[in-house]
Amino acid sequence: MKPTIVLVHGAFAESASWGGVIQRLLDDGYPVIAAPNPLRSLSGDAAVVSSILSTIDGPVVLVGHSYGGAVISNAAVGHDHVRALVFVAAFAPEAGESIGALSGKFPGGTLGETLREVPLADGTVDLYIQQDKFHQQFSADVPAERSAIDAATQRPLNTTALNEGSGDPAWTSVPSWFIYPELDHNIPLEAHRFMAKRAGARAAVELAGASHAIPASEPVAVAEIILDATRSIG
């Protein structure tokens, strides 16, 4: 039985952002699920993905992009059939650490100055990237026409998800692979390097000249590191 590959998108994106990666994985005969990520709270979002994992028989390779990395770090806990974690330009927080804290740990991120806030009735705030800044901030190496569509269809991150601390992360016991871009304006490059080293990554691939949106701009490289992880578990 080939492992099932479960893909979890991050903030300001949705499941279709994995399209190019999914096609390559399907071409290689792997079952793939692009899981919905509500982007409401880390614990709640992880619970949604955990519920999906509970319905899958056989080994799983769990993949997260951006904030989705924090989600998979929590969702995999308690699921022994999750055999590998792949972090794609993604956060890998330790226990008690939020993605907001990780974002500010190293200089170089410019996300904060591009955000548009939408206050909600419950006192929280939904965060969007301003559409006219989306291309440069999020996906500078994606064609402008595609980036404009992605900006218009982006899904917001709630401030609860931004600030909630992680539970005990699965990457302390599950093997991990990291791939990240040199020119990431959302998560500083040094943060990526730090997280990969801290997690004891089996591999850490740095993509020269790439933006945060590597599932869209570098689907071949992203698919290949996912396949490397699947091969490692037999």
C-alpha positions in Angstrom: 0.0 0.0 0.0 1.4 3.4 -1.0 1.3 6.0 1.7 -1.5 8.6 1.5 -0.2 12.1 1.1 -2.2 14.7 3.0 -1.5 18.3 2.1 -2.5 21.2 4.4 -2.5 24.7 3.0 -1.6 27.8 5.0 -2.8 31.3 5.5 -3.9 33.5 2.6 -4.3 30.4 0.4 -6.6 27.4 -0.1 -6.4 23.8 -1.1 -6.2 24.6 -4.9 -2.8 26.2 -4.2 -1.4 22.6 -4.2 -2.6 21.9 -7.7 0.7 21.5 -9.5 2.1 19.4 -6.6 -1.0 17.2 -6.6 -0.7 16.5 -10.3 2.8 15.2 -9.9 2.0 13.0 -6.9 -1.0 11.5 -8.7 1.1 10.8 -11.8 3.3 8.7 -9.5 0.3 6.8 -8.3 0.0 8.2 -4.7 -3.4 8.8 -3.1 -3.6 12.5 -2.2 -5.9 14.5 0.1 -5.8 18.3 0.1 -7.2 18.8 3.6 -9.3 22.0 4.4 -7.6 24.3 6.9 -10.2 26.6 8.6 -7.5 29.1 9.7 -9.4 29.9 12.8 -7.3 28.6 15.7 -4.3 26.3 15.9 -5.9 23.8 18.2 -9.2 23.8 16.3 -7.5 23.6 12.9 -5.3 20.7 14.0 -8.4 18.9 15.3 -10.0 19.1 11.8 -6.9 17.6 10.2 -6.6 15.0 13.0 -10.1 13.9 12.3 -9.3 13.4 8.6 -6.2 11.4 9.6 -8.3 9.1 11.7 -10.2 8.0 8.6 -7.1 7.0 6.6 -5.9 3.4 6.6 -2.2 2.8 6.1 0.8 5.1 6.3 0.5 8.8 5.9 2.9 11.5 4.8 1.7 14.8 6.2 2.6 18.0 4.5 2.1 21.6 5.5 2.7 24.9 3.8 3.3 28.1 5.9 0.9 28.2 8.9 -0.1 24.6 7.8 3.2 23.5 9.2 2.1 24.4 12.7 -1.2 22.6 12.0 0.5 19.4 11.0 2.9 19.6 13.9 -0.1 19.3 16.2 -2.5 17.2 14.1 -0.1 14.3 13.8 0.2 13.8 17.5 -1.4 10.5 18.5 -1.5 9.1 15.0 1.2 6.4 14.7 0.5 5.9 11.0 1.8 9.4 10.2 5.3 8.3 9.3 6.8 11.6 7.9 6.2 15.3 8.1 7.2 17.7 5.3 7.4 21.4 5.9 7.0 23.5 2.8 8.0 27.1 3.5 6.3 26.3 6.8 6.3 27.0 10.5 7.4 24.2 12.9 6.8 25.7 16.4 7.8 24.0 19.6 5.5 23.6 22.6 4.0 26.9 23.7 5.4 28.8 20.7 3.1 30.7 18.3 3.6 31.4 14.7 3.5 35.1 15.5 6.4 34.7 17.9 8.4 32.6 15.4 7.8 35.3 12.7 9.4 37.9 14.9 12.3 35.8 16.1 14.5 36.8 13.1 14.6 39.9 11.0 13.5 40.1 7.4 9.8 39.5 7.4 7.5 42.2 5.9 4.1 40.6 6.2 2.8 42.9 9.0 3.0 46.0 6.9 1.0 44.4 4.1 -2.0 43.2 6.1 -5.6 44.4 6.0 -7.6 43.8 9.2 -11.3 42.8 9.3 -12.6 43.0 12.9 -15.1 40.3 13.8 -18.1 40.3 16.2 -16.3 37.9 18.6 -13.5 40.4 19.2 -10.9 38.7 17.0 -9.6 40.0 13.7 -9.3 38.3 10.3 -6.1 39.2 8.5 -5.8 39.5 4.7 -2.8 40.6 2.6 -3.8 43.7 0.7 -4.5 42.7 -2.9 -2.2 45.2 -4.5 0.7 44.0 -2.3 0.0 40.3 -2.6 2.2 39.6 -5.6 5.3 41.1 -4.1 4.8 39.9 -0.6 3.5 36.4 -1.2 4.3 35.1 -4.7 6.8 37.3 -6.5 7.9 34.4 -8.7 4.4 33.4 -9.8 3.0 35.1 -13.0 1.2 38.3 -12.1 -2.1 37.1 -13.6 -2.1 34.0 -11.4 -1.1 36.0 -8.4 -4.0 38.4 -8.9 -6.4 35.5 -8.8 -4.8 34.1 -5.7 -5.0 37.5 -4.1 -8.7 37.7 -4.8 -9.4 34.2 -3.5 -7.2 34.3 -0.5 -8.6 33.0 2.8 -7.9 35.0 6.0 -5.9 34.0 9.0 -7.6 34.7 12.3 -5.6 36.4 15.1 -6.4 33.5 17.4 -4.5 31.2 15.0 -1.7 33.7 14.8 -1.2 34.0 18.6 -2.1 30.6 20.0 0.8 28.5 21.3 1.5 25.1 19.9 1.0 21.9 21.8 3.8 19.3 22.0 4.8 19.0 18.3 5.0 15.7 16.4 8.3 16.7 14.8 10.1 15.8 18.0 9.4 12.1 17.2 8.3 11.9 13.6 11.0 12.3 10.9 10.8 15.6 9.1 11.8 17.1 5.7 12.0 20.9 5.0 12.0 22.9 1.8 12.0 26.6 1.9 12.6 29.7 -0.3 15.5 32.1 -0.2 13.3 35.1 -0.8 10.5 34.4 1.7 8.9 37.7 2.9 6.4 36.0 5.2 8.8 33.8 7.1 12.4 35.0 7.3 15.0 32.7 5.8 16.9 32.4 9.0 13.8 31.3 10.8 13.4 28.5 8.2 17.0 27.4 8.8 16.6 27.6 12.5 13.4 25.5 12.5 14.9 22.8 10.2 18.0 22.5 12.4 15.9 22.4 15.6 13.7 19.7 14.2 16.7 17.5 13.2 15.4 17.5 9.6 16.4 14.5 7.4 16.8 17.0 4.6 16.6 20.8 4.3 16.4 22.2 0.7 16.7 25.9 0.1 15.4 27.2 -3.2 17.4 30.1 -4.6 15.3 33.1 -5.8 12.0 31.5 -4.8 9.1 33.2 -3.0 6.9 32.0 -0.2 4.4 30.5 -2.7 6.6 27.5 -3.6 3.7 25.0 -4.0 2.7 27.2 -6.9 6.0 28.4 -8.2 8.2 25.3 -7.6 5.8 22.3 -7.7 8.4 19.9 -9.1 10.9 20.6 -6.3 8.1 20.4 -3.7 6.8 17.2 -5.1 10.2 15.7 -5.1 11.0 16.3 -1.5 7.5 14.8 -0.6 8.4 11.8 -2.7 11.8 11.5 -0.9 9.9 11.4 2.4 7.5 8.7 1.1 10.4 6.6 -0.2 12.1 6.7 3.2 9.2 5.0 4.9 9.0 2.1 2.4 
